[in-house]
């Protein structure tokens, strides 16, 4: 069974860049849907995560089109930065970090839950999953 999984991973390894790009595209479209269609105002940390997410769509897309072997090197640091902001915001929401030290002093609170499915799926949690997906896909990506 382990050998089959390893063979599957080897076959998919050159395509993980597409997976990372899909996660970034879905993350960008999702954030735009929440803010522009549903009119949910993003907090400060959400803006920082967008600053990390949106360029990934372009960087990874160009890396795929140009078959740039270095696209992973450009995208991974940006994804890790976005992940750091995302994990920080989720720690705020989960109450592990006190809200008093949050950067969201004016405007929308960084702990605002516009959506909450099953008690834990929030917009920041979705962003966290997207960044994790991008990072894992980039780590597993190998050029032929």
C-alpha positions in Angstrom: 0.0 0.0 0.0 2.8 2.4 0.9 4.5 1.7 -2.4 1.3 2.6 -4.3 1.1 5.9 -2.5 4.7 6.6 -3.2 4.2 5.8 -6.9 1.2 8.1 -7.0 3.1 10.9 -5.3 5.9 10.5 -7.9 3.4 10.7 -10.8 1.7 13.8 -9.3 4.9 15.6 -8.2 5.3 17.7 -11.4 1.6 18.8 -11.0 1.6 20.2 -7.5 2.3 23.7 -8.8 -1.2 23.5 -10.4 -2.6 22.5 -7.0 -0.9 25.4 -5.3 -2.2 27.8 -8.0 -5.7 26.4 -7.6 -5.6 27.0 -3.8 -4.4 30.5 -4.4 -7.1 31.2 -7.0 -9.9 29.8 -4.8 -8.5 31.9 -1.9 -8.5 35.1 -3.9 -12.0 34.5 -5.4 -13.4 33.5 -2.0 -12.1 36.6 -0.3 -13.4 38.8 -3.1 -16.8 37.0 -2.8 -17.0 37.6 0.9 -16.0 41.3 0.7 -17.5 42.4 -2.7 -20.7 40.2 -3.0 -21.6 39.6 0.7 -20.2 43.0 1.8 -18.2 41.6 4.8 -15.6 44.2 5.6 -12.1 42.7 6.0 -10.1 43.4 9.1 -6.5 44.4 9.2 -5.1 40.9 9.4 -7.4 39.9 6.5 -5.8 42.6 4.4 -2.3 41.3 5.2 -3.4 37.8 4.2 -4.8 39.2 0.9 -1.5 41.0 0.3 0.2 37.6 0.5 -2.5 35.6 -1.3 -3.3 37.7 -4.4 0.3 37.8 -5.9 0.5 34.0 -5.5 -2.2 33.7 -8.2 0.0 35.6 -10.6 3.4 34.2 -9.5 2.2 30.6 -9.7 0.2 31.2 -12.9 3.3 32.7 -14.6 5.4 29.9 -13.2 3.1 27.3 -14.8 2.9 29.2 -18.2 6.7 29.8 -18.4 7.6 26.5 -16.8 9.8 28.4 -14.4 11.7 26.1 -12.2 12.1 28.9 -9.7 8.4 29.7 -9.2 8.4 27.6 -6.1 11.2 29.7 -4.6 9.3 32.9 -5.3 5.9 31.7 -4.0 6.9 29.7 -0.9 8.1 32.7 1.2 5.0 34.6 0.4 2.8 31.7 1.3 4.6 31.3 4.6 4.1 35.0 5.4 0.4 34.6 4.7 0.3 31.5 6.8 1.9 33.3 9.7 -0.7 36.1 9.6 -3.5 33.5 9.2 -2.3 31.4 12.2 -2.0 34.5 14.3 -5.6 35.5 13.5 -6.9 32.1 14.2 -5.2 32.0 17.5 -6.9 35.3 18.3 -10.3 33.8 17.3 -9.7 30.6 19.3 -8.9 32.8 22.4 -5.3 31.5 22.7 -3.9 35.0 22.2 -5.8 37.8 23.9 -7.6 40.2 21.7 -6.0 43.2 23.5 -2.8 42.6 21.5 -4.5 42.4 18.1 -3.6 45.0 15.5 -7.3 45.6 14.8 -7.8 48.6 17.0 -10.1 50.6 14.6 -12.6 49.3 12.2 -13.6 45.6 12.0 -12.3 43.4 14.9 -9.9 40.6 13.9 -12.1 38.2 15.8 -15.4 39.0 14.0 -17.0 35.8 12.8 -19.0 36.6 9.7 -19.6 32.9 9.2 -19.2 29.9 11.6 -19.9 26.4 10.3 -19.7 23.5 12.8 -18.4 26.0 15.4 -14.9 26.3 13.9 -15.0 27.0 10.2 -14.6 30.8 9.8 -13.2 32.9 7.0 -9.8 33.1 8.7 -9.9 29.3 9.1 -10.6 28.9 5.4 -7.6 31.2 4.6 -5.4 29.1 6.9 -6.5 26.0 5.0 -5.6 27.7 1.7 -2.2 28.7 2.9 -1.5 25.2 4.3 -2.6 23.7 0.9 -0.3 26.0 -1.0 2.7 25.4 1.2 2.2 21.6 1.2 1.8 21.6 -2.6 4.9 23.7 -3.1 7.0 21.6 -0.8 5.9 18.4 -2.7 6.3 20.0 -6.2 9.2 18.6 -8.2 10.1 19.5 -11.7 10.8 16.7 -14.2 
